Amino acid sequence: MTEIVDRLPAVAATPMRLTLKFMRLFVAAGGLLMALTFFVVVIVRYGFSGNLFAYEEWLLAISFWTFFLGAALAAERKSHVNADILGVVLGRSRLAWWRGLAVYLIEFVIGIYIVYWCYLAVESEIIAYPLWEKTTALKIPAVFPRTAILVGFFFMTLFNTIYMILHIIDGPARFETGQPEAGK
């Protein structure tokens, strides 16, 4: 599978490559941090009858970023779980191309709608300063995980939009000839 950035103009590909690299590193580090934290929690709790203070608060914030950046990376690779039985039945035909376009358009509209509502959630948190909703012990502002949701859905929608544009550029004729579709 080729990367989506391979089909972008150089001016857009370079920042996208850097962004994807950062996202991959963050997701890997976040997963490692979560595993290490749970390992330490088990050792401290059952080995020493102690407890780590408020670890679930900062770990929850990190897990939001890890989860939503990971979801964006899956969207970039088109590796989300799906049940595309119709795509298998239609194969590579003109009708399949139109079906693909319809799916991309529906995903685009839903993505824009979700990003808009995520933006409103983050905006309302920022406007509420200094009365931010915060965690109990560590006082981590709720804007931190909500921003992760916004960023994750923004990138999922961005990647879907790029795939939709590439799908349109490729057109039904190229789709029928069996040439690789955008990102495959």
C-alpha positions in Angstrom: 0.0 0.0 0.0 1.4 3.4 -0.9 1.2 6.2 1.5 -1.3 9.0 0.8 1.4 11.5 0.8 3.0 9.9 -2.3 0.1 11.2 -4.3 0.2 14.8 -2.9 2.1 17.7 -4.4 5.5 18.3 -2.7 4.4 21.5 -1.0 1.7 19.5 0.9 3.5 16.2 1.1 6.4 17.4 3.3 4.4 18.8 6.2 2.0 15.8 6.0 5.0 13.4 6.2 6.2 15.3 9.3 2.8 15.3 10.9 2.3 11.6 10.2 5.8 10.8 11.7 4.9 12.8 14.8 1.6 11.0 15.1 3.2 7.6 14.8 5.8 8.4 17.4 3.2 9.8 19.8 0.9 6.7 19.4 3.9 4.4 19.9 5.1 6.3 23.0 1.5 6.6 24.3 1.0 2.8 24.0 4.3 2.1 25.7 3.5 4.6 28.5 0.1 3.1 29.1 1.6 -0.5 29.3 4.5 0.7 31.5 2.1 2.6 33.8 -0.2 -0.5 34.3 2.9 -2.6 35.0 4.1 -0.2 37.7 0.5 0.1 39.1 0.3 -3.7 39.5 3.8 -3.9 41.1 3.1 -1.0 43.5 -0.4 -2.2 44.4 0.1 -5.9 44.8 3.8 -6.0 45.5 4.0 -3.2 48.0 0.3 -2.7 49.0 0.5 0.9 47.8 -1.1 3.1 45.2 0.0 5.5 42.5 -1.6 8.9 43.1 -4.2 9.8 40.5 -2.5 7.9 37.7 -5.8 7.3 36.0 -6.3 11.1 35.4 -3.1 11.7 33.4 -3.3 8.3 31.8 -6.8 9.0 30.6 -5.7 12.3 29.0 -2.8 10.5 27.3 -5.0 7.7 26.2 -7.4 10.1 24.5 -4.6 11.5 22.4 -3.2 8.1 21.6 -6.6 6.7 20.7 -7.6 9.5 18.4 -4.3 10.0 16.7 -4.2 6.2 16.2 -7.7 6.4 14.6 -6.4 9.2 12.3 -3.5 7.0 11.3 -5.9 4.2 10.6 -7.9 6.5 8.4 -4.7 7.5 6.6 -4.0 3.9 5.8 -7.7 3.0 5.1 -7.3 0.3 7.7 -10.5 0.9 9.8 -12.7 -2.2 10.2 -15.5 -2.2 7.6 -18.1 -4.5 6.2 -17.8 -3.6 2.5 -19.7 -6.6 1.1 -21.1 -4.4 -1.7 -17.6 -3.4 -2.8 -16.6 -7.0 -3.1 -19.7 -7.9 -5.1 -19.4 -4.9 -7.5 -15.7 -5.4 -8.1 -13.9 -2.8 -10.2 -16.8 -1.5 -12.3 -18.2 2.0 -13.1 -21.0 1.3 -10.6 -18.4 0.5 -7.9 -16.6 3.8 -8.7 -19.9 5.7 -8.2 -20.6 3.8 -5.0 -17.1 4.7 -3.8 -17.8 8.4 -4.5 -21.1 8.2 -2.6 -19.3 6.6 0.4 -16.6 9.3 0.3 -19.2 12.1 0.1 -21.2 10.7 3.1 -18.0 10.3 5.1 -17.0 13.8 4.2 -20.3 15.3 5.3 -20.4 13.3 8.6 -16.7 14.2 9.2 -17.3 17.9 8.8 -20.3 17.7 11.1 -18.3 15.9 13.8 -15.3 18.3 13.5 -17.7 21.2 13.8 -19.2 19.9 17.0 -15.8 19.0 18.4 -14.7 22.5 17.7 -17.7 23.9 19.6 -16.9 21.7 22.5 -13.3 22.9 22.6 -14.3 26.5 22.1 -16.8 26.3 24.9 -14.1 25.0 27.2 -11.7 27.8 26.2 -14.3 30.5 26.7 -15.1 29.1 30.1 -11.6 30.0 31.4 -10.8 30.3 34.3 -13.8 28.1 35.3 -12.5 25.2 33.3 -13.8 21.7 34.0 -10.9 19.9 35.6 -10.0 16.5 37.0 -10.4 16.0 40.7 -6.8 15.5 41.9 -4.4 16.7 39.2 -6.6 19.5 37.9 -6.1 18.5 34.3 -8.4 20.7 32.2 -11.1 18.9 30.2 -10.0 20.9 27.1 -6.9 18.6 26.8 -8.8 15.4 25.9 -11.5 17.3 24.0 -8.8 18.8 21.8 -7.5 15.3 21.1 -11.0 14.4 19.8 -11.1 17.5 17.6 -7.6 16.8 16.2 -8.3 13.1 15.6 -11.5 13.7 13.8 -10.0 16.6 11.8 -7.2 14.4 10.5 -9.7 11.5 9.8 -11.8 14.0 7.8 -8.7 15.4 6.1 -7.5 12.0 5.0 -11.0 11.0 3.8 -11.2 14.3 1.8 -7.8 13.6 0.1 -8.9 10.1 -0.8 -12.1 11.4 -2.2 -10.3 14.0 -4.3 -7.9 11.3 -5.6 -10.9 9.0 -6.3 -12.4 11.8 -8.4 -9.1 12.5 -10.2 -8.7 8.8 -11.0 -12.2 8.7 -12.5 -14.3 5.7 -13.4 -12.2 4.8 -16.5 -9.0 4.3 -14.5 -10.9 2.5 -11.8 -12.2 0.0 -14.3 -8.8 -0.8 -15.8 -7.6 -2.2 -12.5 -5.1 0.5 -11.8 -4.5 1.0 -8.1 -7.0 3.2 -6.4 -5.8 6.1 -4.2 -3.9 4.6 -1.3 -4.1 1.0 -2.3 
